[in-house]
């Protein structure tokens, strides 16, 4: 066997969502910011994402995080998030996994009862406060980048479904958010196939008519994620709700989704339904939870925004080495339509449609 590549990985999941972490075998790349580094990987080194996420090494439900030196001197570490169809500027479940791995492997010294880890992401600085006890990272509460709504009750005509009202919001990734009562489905595993089918159809319909642009980084644009939600309920001490995120090319997020939760918090605050400081529990299709609150408000460009904090848990699942033999006929892996529901790939570009406003 002649190896062309060896990559060391610590396996992890956060509230059910896989977020494996590369801890060796990947060198740093040029870039003044983590967004620059993300763009470098996406446009010049995407073979790494394909190798790790495509079959036979990967699977549709896998995410992989790459730890790199930070660009911002205030950060303890930088990391990039690789998903099946894109590099995510930010991800809550992956932040939780990465923080847990950094602390439990000793890459960053753990301090009890709280260790603060500042992470440099492609969306900006994220501060994670990890509750630690007996060498274990019990919870991670991260202060995310500001979240805001681009549009509320944006109407889109979806082929085969009809007219749908959706909210479009940024929470570290760009989301279309739809009340599930509009499509007559249930947020449970039995409807999983149709949730994916409907979610992807609605998202493609949104993408066809608008391309929202982040006001502080025009390189971040376009709706690439989709959320089905149930209405908010009072739980005695705050608010709670169930949701599921449809992740391209066609599967459901196993966790409550951190950036999706932040996007929803921005929408609910814009509607006057979630107050600053109020407790909010977001519940996934696997019944795992993120515990959240809005710690303050700000503005991003001309958009009113919230400062979200999200707390969840992650667990290390194993340690592995991914090896690529130089004679392997699939150096970037492959996808088969039975699992991958193949469609056109999302790629970074400079084309924008109309910018949405509330």
N, C-alpha and C positions, 0 to 999 in steps of 0.2 A: 504494500500500500504506500503510495506517494501522496502526502497531504498537500493540498493547495491552500488550505485555510484551517485554523483551529481557533474556536471562539469559546471562552469560558462564560457560563451563564449560571446565575442563581435563580431558580424558579420561585415564583410567588403569585399569590392572588389576593385581591382586596375585595372582601364581601362577595366572593364568587367569581370576579372578573380576573382573568389571567393577565399578569403584568410582569413577565420575566425580565431580569436585569442582566445586561452584559457587563461583566466585571473585568474582562481581559480579552485581548486579541484584536482590539479595535483601536487604532491610533487617532489622535486628534486631527482635525481638519482646519483649514484657514477660515477666519471670520472674525469681524470685530464684535459681533453680537451672536447670541445663540440662534437667532433667526437666520443670520448669515450662514451659520454652520448647518442648520437644518436645510436651507436651500442648496448648499453645497452637496450634502448627501443626496437630496432628492434629484438634483439635476446631473450630478457627476459620479455619485457612488450608490445608486439605488440598488445595485446588485446585492448589497448587504441585507437590505430589507426583504428583498425577494428570496434570498437564500434562507433567512430565518423564519419568514412567515408563510411562504408557499410550501406545499408538500414537496418532498417527503419529510422535511424537518419541521414544518409548521402546520397550522390548521386554521380555519376561519375564526375560531374563538380566541386566538392568541394575540397578545400585544407584546412588544419587546422594547425595552428602554436601554439606551446607551449612555453610560456615565462618561462625561468628558470634563476637562478643565473648564471652569467658569470664565466668562468674559467680563462679568461685573465683579470688581474686587470685593464687594460686600458679600458675595455668595460663597458658600462652603463647597459647592459642587455644581456642575452643570449637567443637564441631561436632556436627551432628545427622545421623542416618543414615536415609535414606528407602529402603524396600524396597517390593516390589510390593504386599504386603498389610499392611504395618505400618511404624512407625518403630521401629527397633531401638535399645534402650538402649545397646548396645555391639556392635561387630563388629570382628573382627581383621583381615580383609582390607581393610575400609574404613578402619581406623586406619592400616594400612600404606600404602594409596593416599593418604590425606589427608596423612600425614607427609611422604611423598615429594613431593607437589605443593607443600606449604608450603615445603619446602627448595629444591627445584629451580627454583621460580619466584621465589625470593628473598623471599617473604612473611615468612619467618623466616630470619635470617642463618645460612648453613651454616658450620660449623666442622669442620675436619678434624683428627684422623681420626674423632671421635665428636661428634655434635650431639645434645644431650638436649632433647626437646620434651615439654612437659607439656600434655596435652589434657584439657579439661573435657568430659565426656560425660554423657549422661542416666543412666548407671550409676555415675558417680563419676569421680575423677581417674585418668588412665592416663598413665604415663610411658613415652615411646618413646625408645630410644637408637638413633640412626641412624648406621651406618657409612658414612662419606663419603670420597670420593676423586676428585680432578679434577673437582669440580662435580657429581658423580653420587652420589645416595643409593643405595648398593649393597645394603644390607640394613636392615631395621627390626626391632629386638627390643623388644617392648612388655611392660611389667609390667602385667598385667591386674588388674581388681578380683578379690577373692576368689571362688573357685568352690567349690561344695559340692553334695553329693547330697541330694535330698529323699527318695528311696526307691530301694532295690535290689530287683530281681526282682519288680517290681509286675506282677501278672497282670491282663490285660485280654482280654476276649472280643471278637474283631474279626469283624464280619460278612463271610462269604465266605472267611475265612482260618482262624479258630479262636482258641484260647487262645495268647497271646503273653506272654512275660516281657520287661519293659522296665525300664530304669533311668531315673529322672527326676532331672535335675540342672540347676543354674544355672551358666553360665560367662560371663555378660554378656547372654545370652538364655536362655530356658527350653527345655530339650530333653527329648525321649524318645529313648532310645538302645536299639537292638535288635541283637543278634548275628544277622548275616545267615543263619547256618546254620539258624535257625528257620523260614525261609521258602523255602529251597532255591533262592535266586537267587545270581548272581555279581556282584561289584563291577566290572563293565565296561560299556562303552557299549552292547554288544549287548542287555543287560538293562535299559537305561536307562528305557524306557517302563514296564516292570513295576516297577522300583525306585520310580519316582514313584507309580504306582498303589497299590502296597502301602504305601509310606511314608505317603501321605496317608490311606489307610484306617485304618492303625494310629493315626496321630496324632488323627484325629477320634474314634476309639474312646476314646482316653485323655482327650481333652477332654470327652467325654460323662460321665465318671465322676469326674473330679477337677480341681481348679483350684488348684495350689500357689501360695502367696503368699510373696513375698520378705519375710523377717522385718524388714528395715530400711526397706522402702518398699512398703506395701500396694498402691500404684498399679501395681506390677509383679507380674503374676500370670498364670497360665495357660501351658500348653505350646503354643508357637507354632512350634517347629522339631522336626525329626526326623532321626536319624542311624542309618544302617546301618553296622555295624562288623565287621571281621574280628578274630580274636584277636590279642593281643600276641605278638610274636616277639622273641627276642634277636638283636641285630645285631652282636654282638661288643664293642660299647662301651656299649650301652644297650638300649632297647626300640624297636620300630617296629611299625606297624600301618597297614592301609589302612582308609579310610572314605569314605562319601559322605553329604552332607546333602541332604535333600529340602526344597526351599524352595517355599512356597506362592506362587502357586496351582498349581504343578506343574512343577518342573524341578529339576535337580541343580546344586548348588554346584560350580563349576569348580575352586575351590581346596580345600585341606584344611579350611577353615573355622576361623577363630581362636577364636571363642567356643565353637563345638562341640568343638574340641580341648580347651579349658579345662574344659568340662563333663565330657568323657571322662577327663581327667587326675584330676579330683576323684573320679570313680567308681572308676577303677583304683587310686587311692591308698586309698580306703575299703575296697577288697577286699584290700589288701596286695600288689598286683601292680606298683605303680609307687612307688618310694621317693623321698623328698626328695633333690633334687640329681641324680637319675638322668636321663640323656639319653633323650629320646623323640622319634622322628621319626614324624610323622603324614602319610600319603600320600593324595593325592586320586585321583579317578577319571581325572584327566588326567595322573597320575603326578608332579605337582608336590608339594613337601614344605614343611611347617613344622617347624622344629627347636625343641624345647621342653624345659622342665624345671620342676620344682616348686622354687621358691626358698625356701619356708618354709610354715608352717602357722599357722592362726588359728582363730577361731570367728566365725560370722555368726549372731546370735541364739543358738539352742541347737545349731546345726549345726556339726560339725567341717568346716573349710574349708582349701583349699590356696591358696597364692599362686603363680599360674602366670605364666611368661614364655614368650612365643612369638616366634620370629624367622622372617621371610619377606622376600620381595622384591616390589617394584612397579615398573612402568614407565609413563611418560607416553605416551599413544597419539595425542594431538592436542589441538587447541584449537578450540572451536566457539562459536557463538552460537545459542541457541534463541530463535526469534522467533515471537510469536503475533500474527497479523493480527486486527484487531478484527472482521473479517467471517468469520473461520474458524468453521465450524459445529461444531467439536470443541474448544472452549476447555479442556476437561479430558480430552481424548482419548477413546479407546474401547478395548474389548477384544472379541475374537472367540474363541469357544470352541475353535477349532482349535489355537490356541497357548496360550490362557490358562487353560483348564480351569476356568472360572469357578465360584466357590462363594461362600458367605456370607463377608463381609469380617470381619476381626478388628477390633474397636473397643474403646477403653478404656472400662471400666465399673467399678462397685463391687460386682458380684455375685461371691461366692466360694463354691466348694464346699469340701469337707473339705480341710484342710491335711495334707499327707503328712509322715510322719516315718519315719526309718530304723528 
